[in-house]
Every structure is written in C-alpha cells, then in structure tokens.
Amino acid sequence: MISEQSTWTGSTGAELECFYWKPDGPIAGIIQVVHGMAEHMARYAGAAEALTRASFMVAGITQAGHGDSAPVKGFFGREDGLETLLDDIHLFRDHLQSAYPNVPFFLLGHSMGSFLTRCYIQDHAEGLSGAILSGTGHYDKASIHMGLLLCGIYITLGRGMMPCGLVNRVTNAGMLRRIPDAQTPFDWLSADRDTVSEYNRDPLCGFMFTAYGYRDLFHALGRMSDKEGLNRIPVNLPVYLFSGEEDPVGGYGTGVRRVAQDLRGAGLQEVDMRLYKGGRHEMFNEVNAQDVCRDTAAWLYKHLA
C-alpha cells in the first residue's frame, strides 16, 4: 500500500487535509470516503489498508470544521454550511476523477458522511459506479424541526459559534441505553475497547458542534429523506447499506431498514443491506472489521463494470 497525505483547497478556499491510500498494483476502482461527525480521515487507515489489498484506491478529505486546520470545530459557515460540505465533496471527486479518468468510482459515507452522501446523490450521482452508506439512519420530521428550532434560538441569542451543549445532550441521549457495561460516553461507537480508547484520547474527535454546525446537520437530515430528492436519484445507481444491529444511530437496524425501503420506494433497482449481529456504530472499527472490509470489497467487485 502507498499512503500519501497532503492539503487540498476546498470550495471556500480553506486548506483541508487529504489522504490517499493506493494499492501497489493496478487500481481496480476508487473509493472516496466521506467521514463522520467529530472525527477525521486518518481514522480510516485500517479500512483503507484492507481495501487497497483488494486493489482499490481509497481517498478523502478531512471536512471543513474538522481536523487541526479548522479555525472553529463543528462550524461550516454562517450561511449555506451544508452547501460548503457538499461542494467540497463534489470538487474533491472532480479532482480524483480528473487524475484517474475511466476508473470506476464509488462514494462511501459513514454516519454524518452517509447523510451528506444521501444528499449528494440526489443531484450528482451521474458517473458514480455505486454509493455505500455506513452507519446511516432515519429521522422523523418532528425531531428535525425541534433540532432546527433549538439551533435557531442559540443563533438568535448570538451563541451560534459556541459549542451547543443542549443540542449535543438531546441528540446523544440514549446512545448507551443498550450497553449496560459502558465505561465511556462513546462506547456506542464500537465493542472494541482499544478503538474507543483511541477515540477518547484523540483531541480531534468527540468535540461538540456549534449551533451553526448542528443547524447544517439538521438541514442535511431533512434533505436526505425528501421525497422529491429521493426521486431524483438515478434508479440504476447501486446502493449498499451496512451497519451494526446494536447501532443506536441506525435505530438498532430499524432506521437502516427504513432508509433501504425509502430508496427502493423511489425506484432504485439495486439496494443491498447488511446488518452485523452485535456490531455497533463504526463497523470499520469493530471487532470483526476484517469481515466488514471483505464484504464491502465483494460488493464493490460486483459493480466494477
């Protein structure tokens, strides 16, 4: 595997970290990773190593509002923050596809990254060989409306740039409900204690979003399930959803099934889903991560054509 790290200029002119993991031999396909909330791309090195052994190139940017270079963590903009995130995804995709034309190209979004991916494919699926959604979920309109209302109050009071403790508590309530032996607030991420310990020690992980950042996240939650948007996704785009059966973000499987149902209801012809018994939120960092990578590679191979 060849590993490279550099910087890349995003849609707003911000310098963002970017990572490339390349196989030693020919590249069968490219996977652009869209990482999750309050983390960074370096955490995908293990999954990337496994996927490069299967001849895939893996690449991604540490998103705006994340990483060492973020002026304010959990903040994407006072206006159109969601569009900034989606524009960065699109521009980095153009960058990769220009460098590697005619190579099958896949988008893989985890958690918040899966929400952004679901928004993105409503308008930019053309040219993708497939989309992979890891640790995704379903959210009802009432919850989204309440979240936007709380964020709006913070912003109106001039606290939009501050960590939004109230929304953070509300959105994370109940995450540990089915983990009676939880030792940290983030045990819902993985059953692998080393993974959770590393996450807790990492100063670039686990931070609170600002009220502006949460506002943009709630906008994404609303847009990704919008019926008109779902109907814009090409029906021939293959989509693969995977999650742990013990993932609270996916409603312990219920929300993942609902997302698959909505995609099929929009006419998509190939929607595959896998729920891993005992798995939590970060399946690429679970105790059976090698199985997850093997299954993901197998799905990718099916869609190289």
C-alpha positions in Angstrom: 0.0 0.0 0.0 1.2 3.5 -0.8 0.0 6.1 1.7 0.1 9.9 1.0 -1.1 12.9 3.0 -1.3 16.5 1.7 -3.5 19.5 1.7 -6.3 20.4 -0.8 -8.1 23.7 -1.3 -11.8 23.4 -0.6 -14.7 25.3 -2.1 -14.3 28.2 0.3 -10.5 28.5 -0.2 -9.8 26.7 3.1 -6.9 24.3 3.2 -8.1 20.8 4.1 -6.2 17.6 4.9 -6.5 15.0 2.2 -5.4 11.3 2.3 -4.7 8.8 -0.4 -4.2 5.1 0.0 -3.2 3.4 -3.2 -2.7 -0.3 -4.0 0.8 -1.4 -5.0 -0.5 -2.7 -8.4 -3.2 -1.6 -10.8 -6.2 0.4 -9.4 -9.5 -1.6 -9.9 -11.7 1.3 -8.6 -11.6 4.4 -6.5 -13.5 4.9 -3.2 -14.0 8.5 -2.0 -14.7 8.4 1.8 -16.9 11.0 3.4 -16.1 10.7 7.2 -18.4 11.1 10.1 -19.1 13.8 12.7 -16.4 14.9 15.0 -13.6 12.7 13.6 -11.1 12.9 10.7 -9.9 10.9 7.7 -6.8 9.5 9.4 -9.1 7.1 11.3 -9.8 5.3 8.0 -6.3 4.0 7.6 -7.2 0.5 8.8 -10.1 0.1 6.4 -8.1 1.7 3.6 -5.3 -0.8 4.1 -7.7 -3.7 3.8 -9.4 -2.2 0.7 -6.1 -1.5 -1.1 -5.2 -5.1 -0.7 -8.3 -5.7 -2.8 -6.9 -3.3 -5.4 -9.0 -0.3 -4.6 -7.7 3.2 -4.1 -9.2 5.0 -1.1 -9.1 8.8 -0.7 -10.9 11.5 1.2 -10.7 14.9 2.8 -11.0 15.9 6.5 -14.1 18.0 6.2 -14.5 21.7 6.9 -15.0 22.2 10.7 -12.8 19.2 11.5 -9.1 18.5 11.9 -6.2 20.6 13.1 -6.7 23.2 10.5 -10.3 24.1 11.4 -10.5 27.6 12.9 -13.7 26.6 14.8 -14.5 22.9 15.2 -18.1 22.0 14.3 -18.7 25.1 12.2 -19.1 25.2 8.4 -20.4 28.7 7.8 -23.0 31.2 9.0 -24.8 30.7 5.7 -25.0 27.7 3.5 -22.8 25.5 5.6 -24.3 22.3 4.2 -23.6 23.5 0.7 -20.0 24.0 1.6 -19.7 20.4 2.7 -21.5 19.1 -0.4 -19.4 21.4 -2.7 -16.2 20.1 -1.1 -17.3 16.5 -1.8 -18.0 17.3 -5.4 -14.8 19.3 -6.1 -12.7 16.6 -4.5 -14.5 14.0 -6.6 -13.7 16.1 -9.7 -10.1 16.2 -8.6 -9.8 12.5 -8.3 -11.7 11.6 -11.4 -9.6 14.1 -13.4 -6.4 12.3 -12.2 -7.9 8.8 -12.8 -10.3 9.0 -15.7 -12.3 5.9 -16.7 -11.7 4.2 -13.4 -14.9 3.0 -11.6 -15.7 5.5 -8.9 -17.6 4.9 -5.6 -18.7 7.2 -2.8 -18.6 5.8 0.7 -20.2 7.9 3.5 -20.1 7.0 7.2 -22.6 8.3 9.8 -22.8 12.1 9.1 -20.9 11.3 5.9 -23.7 8.9 4.9 -26.2 11.7 5.4 -24.1 14.0 3.2 -23.8 11.2 0.6 -27.6 10.7 0.6 -28.0 14.4 -0.1 -25.2 14.4 -2.7 -26.5 11.5 -4.9 -29.8 13.3 -5.3 -28.1 15.7 -7.7 -24.7 14.3 -8.6 -25.0 10.5 -9.0 -24.1 10.6 -12.7 -20.8 8.9 -13.2 -20.8 7.0 -9.9 -20.5 3.2 -10.0 -22.2 3.0 -6.7 -22.8 4.5 -3.2 -22.1 2.9 0.1 -23.8 4.1 3.3 -22.2 3.0 6.6 -23.9 3.7 10.0 -26.8 5.6 8.5 -30.2 6.2 10.0 -33.7 7.7 9.7 -35.0 10.8 11.4 -38.6 11.9 11.7 -39.7 15.4 10.7 -40.7 16.4 14.2 -37.2 15.7 15.6 -35.6 17.6 12.8 -37.9 20.6 13.3 -37.2 20.6 17.0 -33.5 20.5 16.4 -33.6 23.4 14.0 -35.7 25.3 16.5 -33.2 24.9 19.3 -30.3 25.9 17.0 -32.2 28.9 15.9 -32.6 30.0 19.5 -28.9 29.7 20.1 -28.1 31.6 16.9 -30.6 34.4 17.7 -29.0 34.8 21.1 -25.6 35.3 19.5 -24.3 31.9 20.5 -24.2 30.3 17.1 -20.4 30.0 17.2 -20.3 28.3 20.6 -20.4 24.6 21.3 -24.1 23.7 21.6 -24.3 21.7 24.8 -28.1 21.4 24.9 -28.5 20.1 21.3 -25.5 17.8 22.0 -27.2 16.3 25.0 -30.5 15.9 23.3 -29.0 14.2 20.2 -26.8 11.9 22.3 -29.4 10.9 24.8 -30.0 7.2 25.0 -26.9 6.2 22.9 -25.7 3.9 25.7 -29.2 2.5 26.5 -28.3 -1.0 25.4 -24.8 -1.0 26.7 -25.1 -1.8 30.5 -21.3 -2.1 31.0 -20.4 1.2 29.3 -17.2 2.7 30.6 -17.1 5.9 28.5 -19.7 8.2 26.8 -18.5 6.8 23.4 -18.8 3.1 24.0 -21.7 3.0 21.5 -19.1 3.5 18.7 -17.6 0.1 18.9 -17.3 -3.0 21.0 -13.5 -2.9 20.5 -12.3 -1.1 23.6 -9.0 -0.1 22.0 -10.9 1.8 19.3 -13.0 3.6 21.9 -9.9 4.4 24.0 -8.1 5.9 21.0 -11.2 7.9 20.1 -11.4 9.3 23.6 -7.7 10.2 23.6 -7.8 11.9 20.2 -8.2 15.7 20.6 -9.6 15.8 17.1 -12.5 13.5 18.0 -15.7 13.8 20.0 -16.0 17.6 20.1 -19.3 19.4 20.2 -20.7 21.0 17.1 -21.6 24.7 17.2 -25.2 25.7 16.9 -24.5 26.7 13.2 -23.0 23.3 12.6 -25.9 21.4 14.2 -28.3 23.6 12.1 -26.5 22.4 8.9 -26.6 18.8 10.1 -30.4 19.0 10.7 -30.8 20.6 7.2 -29.0 17.5 5.8 -31.2 15.2 7.8 -34.3 16.8 6.2 -32.9 16.9 2.7 -31.7 13.4 2.6 -35.2 12.0 3.1 -37.0 14.5 1.0 -39.3 12.6 -1.4 -38.6 14.8 -4.4 -34.9 14.5 -3.8 -35.1 10.7 -3.5 -36.9 10.6 -6.8 -34.0 12.4 -8.5 -31.6 9.6 -7.7 -31.0 7.5 -10.8 -32.8 4.2 -10.5 -29.8 2.3 -11.8 -27.4 3.6 -9.1 -26.4 0.6 -6.9 -26.5 1.4 -3.1 -25.1 -0.7 -0.3 -26.1 -0.1 3.3 -24.3 -1.7 6.2 -24.5 -1.2 10.0 -24.4 -2.9 13.3 -27.5 -4.4 14.8 -26.5 -2.5 18.0 -26.0 0.9 16.4 -28.2 3.5 18.0 -27.8 5.9 15.0 -29.4 3.3 12.8 -32.2 2.7 15.4 -30.7 -0.8 16.0 -31.4 -1.8 12.5 -34.9 -0.2 12.2 -33.7 3.1 10.7 -31.4 1.3 8.3 -34.2 -0.8 7.0 -36.4 2.3 6.6 -33.7 4.0 4.5 -33.4 0.9 2.3 -37.2 0.9 2.0 -37.3 4.6 1.0 -34.6 4.1 -1.6 -36.5 1.1 -3.1 -39.7 3.1 -3.0 -38.0 5.8 -5.1 -37.5 3.1 -7.7 -33.8 2.2 -7.1 -33.3 -1.2 -8.6 -30.4 -2.5 -6.6 -30.4 -1.6 -2.9 -28.4 -4.1 -0.8 -28.3 -4.1 3.0 -26.3 -6.0 5.7 -26.7 -5.7 9.4 -23.9 -7.2 11.6 -25.0 -9.1 14.7 -23.5 -7.5 17.8 -22.0 -4.6 15.8 -22.2 -1.0 17.0 -21.8 2.2 15.0 -18.3 2.1 13.5 -18.2 -1.3 11.7 -14.9 -0.5 10.1 -13.5 -0.3 13.6 -15.4 -3.2 15.1 -14.0 -6.5 16.4 -15.0 -8.1 13.0 -13.6 -5.2 10.9 -11.8 -7.6 8.5 -15.1 -9.3 7.7 -16.7 -5.9 7.1 -13.9 -4.9 4.7 -14.1 -8.2 2.9 -17.9 -7.9 2.4 -17.5 -4.3 1.2 -14.8 -5.3 -1.3 -17.0 -8.2 -2.5 -19.9 -5.7 -3.2 -17.5 -3.3 -4.9 -16.2 -6.0 -7.2 -19.8 -6.8 -8.3 -20.1 -3.3 -9.6 -16.8 -2.6 -11.3 -18.4 -2.9 -14.7 
